[in-house]
Amino acid sequence: ADAGLVGLPNAGKWPCINSVSNAGGRAGAYDFTTTRPQLGVVSHRGREFVVADIPGLIEGAADGAGIGDRFLGHIERCRVLLHLVDAQDADVATSYRIVRDELEAYGAGLTDKPVVVALNKVDTLDAELIAALSAELAAASGAPVFALSGASGAGIGLVLDALQDAILGDRDDGAVATTGEWSPL
Protein backbone atom coordinates (compact mmCIF):
# COMPACT_ATOMS: atom_id res chain seq x y z
CA ALA A 1 0.00 0.00 0.00
CA ASP A 2 1.04 3.58 -0.49
CA ALA A 3 -0.19 4.55 2.98
CA GLY A 4 -0.76 2.45 6.06
CA LEU A 5 -3.13 3.41 8.86
CA VAL A 6 -1.57 2.54 12.21
CA GLY A 7 -2.78 3.01 15.77
CA LEU A 8 -4.06 1.23 18.83
CA PRO A 9 -7.14 -1.01 18.54
CA ASN A 10 -10.27 1.12 18.14
CA ALA A 11 -8.37 4.22 17.02
CA GLY A 12 -11.00 4.61 14.31
CA LYS A 13 -9.06 3.24 11.38
CA TRP A 14 -12.08 1.53 9.76
CA PRO A 15 -14.30 4.64 9.72
CA CYS A 16 -11.33 6.60 8.37
CA ILE A 17 -10.54 4.22 5.51
CA ASN A 18 -14.23 3.85 4.69
CA SER A 19 -14.70 7.62 4.46
CA VAL A 20 -11.86 8.04 1.96
CA SER A 21 -11.88 4.86 -0.09
CA ASN A 22 -13.85 1.99 -1.55
CA ALA A 23 -12.84 -0.41 1.27
CA GLY A 24 -16.39 -0.84 2.55
CA GLY A 25 -15.52 -2.54 5.82
CA ARG A 26 -17.44 -2.65 9.06
CA ALA A 27 -16.02 -1.97 12.49
CA GLY A 28 -17.25 -3.60 15.65
CA ALA A 29 -17.69 -1.89 19.00
CA TYR A 30 -14.86 -3.93 20.47
CA ASP A 31 -11.07 -4.17 20.22
CA PHE A 32 -9.44 -6.09 17.38
CA THR A 33 -12.26 -5.68 14.86
CA THR A 34 -9.65 -5.88 12.11
CA THR A 35 -7.78 -9.18 12.11
CA ARG A 36 -5.98 -8.75 8.79
CA PRO A 37 -4.99 -5.68 6.76
CA GLN A 38 -7.74 -4.23 4.59
CA LEU A 39 -7.06 -2.22 1.44
CA GLY A 40 -8.91 0.66 -0.12
CA VAL A 41 -8.26 2.88 -3.14
CA VAL A 42 -8.40 6.62 -2.54
CA SER A 43 -9.09 9.11 -5.34
CA HIS A 44 -7.85 12.57 -4.39
CA ARG A 45 -6.78 15.62 -6.41
CA GLY A 46 -6.98 13.67 -9.67
CA ARG A 47 -4.78 10.80 -8.46
CA GLU A 48 -5.29 7.46 -6.81
CA PHE A 49 -3.37 5.73 -4.05
CA VAL A 50 -3.84 2.61 -1.96
CA VAL A 51 -4.44 2.79 1.78
CA ALA A 52 -4.13 -0.19 4.12
CA ASP A 53 -5.91 -0.45 7.45
CA ILE A 54 -3.37 -2.27 9.61
CA PRO A 55 -4.91 -4.12 12.57
CA GLY A 56 -4.48 -2.36 15.91
CA LEU A 57 -1.09 -2.60 17.56
CA ILE A 58 -0.75 -3.17 21.29
CA GLU A 59 2.13 -2.97 23.70
CA GLY A 60 4.39 -5.94 22.99
CA ALA A 61 3.33 -6.20 19.32
CA ALA A 62 6.96 -6.32 18.15
CA ASP A 63 7.39 -9.42 20.32
CA GLY A 64 4.27 -11.07 18.88
CA ALA A 65 1.57 -9.88 21.32
CA GLY A 66 -1.77 -9.85 19.51
CA ILE A 67 0.09 -11.35 16.51
CA GLY A 68 1.44 -7.84 16.15
CA ASP A 69 4.70 -8.98 14.61
CA ARG A 70 2.70 -10.15 11.58
CA PHE A 71 0.89 -6.81 11.44
CA LEU A 72 4.16 -4.92 11.68
CA GLY A 73 5.46 -6.91 8.71
CA HIS A 74 2.68 -5.44 6.58
CA ILE A 75 3.77 -1.93 7.57
CA GLU A 76 7.19 -2.59 6.01
CA ARG A 77 5.53 -2.47 2.60
CA CYS A 78 3.79 0.89 3.17
CA ARG A 79 5.50 4.01 1.86
CA VAL A 80 3.86 6.46 4.29
CA LEU A 81 2.11 6.00 7.65
CA LEU A 82 -1.01 7.69 8.91
CA HIS A 83 -0.78 7.37 12.68
CA LEU A 84 -4.28 7.71 14.12
CA VAL A 85 -4.74 8.48 17.81
CA ASP A 86 -8.18 8.25 19.39
CA ALA A 87 -9.18 11.61 20.89
CA GLN A 88 -11.16 9.65 23.49
CA ASP A 89 -8.02 7.97 24.92
CA ALA A 90 -7.16 8.94 28.48
CA ASP A 91 -3.66 10.07 27.42
CA VAL A 92 -3.14 10.74 23.71
CA ALA A 93 0.63 11.11 24.12
CA THR A 94 0.91 7.67 25.72
CA SER A 95 -1.30 6.16 23.01
CA TYR A 96 1.01 7.63 20.38
CA ARG A 97 4.16 6.42 22.16
CA ILE A 98 2.91 2.84 22.56
CA VAL A 99 2.52 2.40 18.82
CA ARG A 100 5.67 4.34 18.01
CA ASP A 101 7.70 2.24 20.47
CA GLU A 102 6.44 -0.94 18.79
CA LEU A 103 7.44 0.38 15.37
CA GLU A 104 10.90 1.14 16.74
CA ALA A 105 11.24 -2.23 18.52
CA TYR A 106 10.31 -4.07 15.33
CA GLY A 107 12.95 -2.20 13.34
CA ALA A 108 13.06 -2.67 9.57
CA GLY A 109 13.12 1.11 9.09
CA LEU A 110 9.51 1.62 10.18
CA THR A 111 10.34 4.77 12.16
CA ASP A 112 12.14 6.20 9.12
CA LYS A 113 8.98 6.28 7.03
CA PRO A 114 7.20 9.60 6.51
CA VAL A 115 4.33 9.87 8.99
CA VAL A 116 1.19 11.96 9.19
CA VAL A 117 -0.10 12.21 12.77
CA ALA A 118 -3.83 12.65 13.26
CA LEU A 119 -6.14 12.99 16.23
CA ASN A 120 -9.26 11.04 15.30
CA LYS A 121 -12.88 11.14 16.54
CA VAL A 122 -12.79 14.90 17.12
CA ASP A 123 -16.46 15.21 16.12
CA THR A 124 -17.25 14.47 19.78
CA LEU A 125 -15.12 17.32 21.18
CA ASP A 126 -15.26 21.10 21.33
CA ALA A 127 -12.63 23.28 19.65
CA GLU A 128 -10.82 24.07 22.93
CA LEU A 129 -10.32 20.41 23.80
CA ILE A 130 -9.28 19.59 20.23
CA ALA A 131 -6.59 22.29 20.44
CA ALA A 132 -5.33 21.06 23.83
CA LEU A 133 -5.17 17.40 22.77
CA SER A 134 -3.57 18.32 19.45
CA ALA A 135 -0.89 20.32 21.27
CA GLU A 136 -0.24 17.40 23.63
CA LEU A 137 0.04 15.00 20.71
CA ALA A 138 2.27 17.39 18.75
CA ALA A 139 4.63 17.65 21.73
CA ALA A 140 4.82 13.85 21.99
CA SER A 141 5.26 13.25 18.27
CA GLY A 142 7.34 16.26 17.26
CA ALA A 143 5.09 16.57 14.21
CA PRO A 144 2.13 18.68 13.15
CA VAL A 145 -1.16 17.08 14.17
CA PHE A 146 -4.22 16.95 11.98
CA ALA A 147 -7.61 16.78 13.68
CA LEU A 148 -10.16 14.63 11.88
CA SER A 149 -13.23 12.52 12.20
CA GLY A 150 -13.39 9.39 10.13
CA ALA A 151 -17.08 9.12 11.02
CA SER A 152 -18.16 12.60 9.90
CA GLY A 153 -15.40 13.27 7.36
CA ALA A 154 -14.26 16.49 9.06
CA GLY A 155 -10.62 17.28 8.38
CA ILE A 156 -10.17 14.36 5.98
CA GLY A 157 -9.26 16.53 2.98
CA LEU A 158 -6.26 18.04 4.73
CA VAL A 159 -5.05 14.62 5.84
CA LEU A 160 -5.38 13.29 2.28
CA ASP A 161 -3.42 16.30 1.02
CA ALA A 162 -0.60 15.53 3.46
CA LEU A 163 -0.61 11.82 2.63
CA GLN A 164 -0.59 12.45 -1.08
CA ASP A 165 2.23 14.99 -0.76
CA ALA A 166 4.29 12.47 1.21
CA ILE A 167 3.53 9.63 -1.21
CA LEU A 168 4.43 11.73 -4.22
CA GLY A 169 7.61 12.92 -2.53
CA ASP A 170 6.80 16.60 -2.89
CA ARG A 171 9.40 17.32 -0.22
CA ASP A 172 13.06 16.37 -0.53
CA ASP A 173 13.62 16.05 3.23
CA GLY A 174 10.92 13.39 3.71
CA ALA A 175 8.89 15.69 5.98
CA VAL A 176 5.18 15.95 5.47
CA ALA A 177 3.92 19.34 4.41
CA THR A 178 0.96 20.74 6.26
CA THR A 179 -1.55 22.32 3.96
CA GLY A 180 -3.74 24.19 6.37
CA GLU A 181 -5.47 24.16 9.68
CA TRP A 182 -8.45 22.06 10.56
CA SER A 183 -11.58 23.81 11.65
CA PRO A 184 -14.40 22.16 13.54
CA LEU A 185 -16.95 24.02 11.39
CORZIQUI-V77136 format. One record per backbone hydrogen bond with DSSP energy under -0.5 kcal/mol. NH is the residue of the N-H (numbers start at 1). CO is the residue of the C=O. E is the energy in kcal/mol with one decimal. If there is no record, write none. Layout:
nh:NH co:CO e:E
nh:NH co:CO e:E
This chain:
nh:2 co:50 e:-1.3
nh:3 co:50 e:-2.2
nh:4 co:80 e:-2.5
nh:5 co:52 e:-3.5
nh:6 co:4 e:-0.6
nh:6 co:82 e:-2.4
nh:11 co:8 e:-1.3
nh:16 co:12 e:-1.5
nh:17 co:13 e:-2.9
nh:18 co:14 e:-2.7
nh:19 co:15 e:-1.7
nh:20 co:16 e:-0.9
nh:20 co:17 e:-0.5
nh:21 co:17 e:-1.4
nh:22 co:41 e:-0.7
nh:30 co:28 e:-0.9
nh:33 co:30 e:-0.5
nh:35 co:33 e:-0.6
nh:38 co:53 e:-1.6
nh:40 co:51 e:-2.3
nh:42 co:40 e:-0.5
nh:42 co:49 e:-3.3
nh:44 co:42 e:-0.6
nh:44 co:47 e:-3.0
nh:47 co:44 e:-1.7
nh:49 co:42 e:-2.0
nh:51 co:40 e:-3.0
nh:52 co:3 e:-2.8
nh:53 co:38 e:-3.3
nh:54 co:5 e:-1.8
nh:54 co:52 e:-0.9
nh:57 co:7 e:-2.4
nh:61 co:58 e:-2.1
nh:63 co:60 e:-1.3
nh:64 co:61 e:-2.0
nh:65 co:60 e:-2.3
nh:67 co:64 e:-1.8
nh:68 co:65 e:-1.7
nh:70 co:67 e:-1.0
nh:71 co:67 e:-1.3
nh:72 co:68 e:-3.1
nh:73 co:69 e:-1.3
nh:74 co:70 e:-1.0
nh:74 co:71 e:-0.6
nh:75 co:71 e:-1.1
nh:76 co:72 e:-1.0
nh:77 co:74 e:-1.1
nh:78 co:75 e:-1.8
nh:79 co:1 e:-1.0
nh:80 co:2 e:-1.8
nh:81 co:114 e:-2.5
nh:82 co:4 e:-3.0
nh:83 co:81 e:-0.7
nh:83 co:116 e:-2.7
nh:84 co:6 e:-2.8
nh:84 co:82 e:-0.9
nh:85 co:118 e:-2.5
nh:87 co:120 e:-2.5
nh:89 co:86 e:-1.8
nh:95 co:91 e:-2.2
nh:96 co:92 e:-2.2
nh:97 co:93 e:-2.5
nh:98 co:94 e:-2.5
nh:99 co:95 e:-1.4
nh:100 co:96 e:-2.5
nh:101 co:97 e:-3.1
nh:102 co:98 e:-1.6
nh:103 co:99 e:-2.2
nh:104 co:100 e:-2.3
nh:105 co:101 e:-2.8
nh:106 co:102 e:-2.0
nh:107 co:103 e:-1.5
nh:110 co:107 e:-1.9
nh:112 co:109 e:-1.3
nh:113 co:110 e:-0.9
nh:114 co:79 e:-0.6
nh:116 co:81 e:-2.9
nh:117 co:115 e:-0.5
nh:117 co:144 e:-0.7
nh:118 co:83 e:-2.7
nh:119 co:146 e:-3.0
nh:120 co:85 e:-3.2
nh:120 co:118 e:-0.7
nh:122 co:148 e:-1.9
nh:124 co:121 e:-1.1
nh:125 co:122 e:-1.9
nh:130 co:126 e:-2.2
nh:131 co:127 e:-2.3
nh:132 co:128 e:-2.1
nh:133 co:129 e:-2.8
nh:134 co:130 e:-2.5
nh:135 co:131 e:-2.2
nh:136 co:132 e:-2.2
nh:137 co:133 e:-2.5
nh:138 co:134 e:-2.6
nh:139 co:135 e:-2.3
nh:140 co:136 e:-1.7
nh:141 co:137 e:-2.4
nh:142 co:138 e:-2.7
nh:146 co:117 e:-2.5
nh:148 co:119 e:-2.8
nh:149 co:154 e:-2.3
nh:153 co:149 e:-2.5
nh:156 co:153 e:-1.6
nh:159 co:155 e:-1.5
nh:160 co:156 e:-2.7
nh:161 co:157 e:-2.3
nh:162 co:158 e:-2.2
nh:163 co:159 e:-2.7
nh:164 co:160 e:-2.9
nh:165 co:161 e:-2.6
nh:166 co:162 e:-2.2
nh:167 co:163 e:-2.9
nh:168 co:164 e:-2.7
nh:169 co:165 e:-0.6
nh:170 co:165 e:-2.5
nh:174 co:171 e:-0.9
nh:177 co:175 e:-0.5
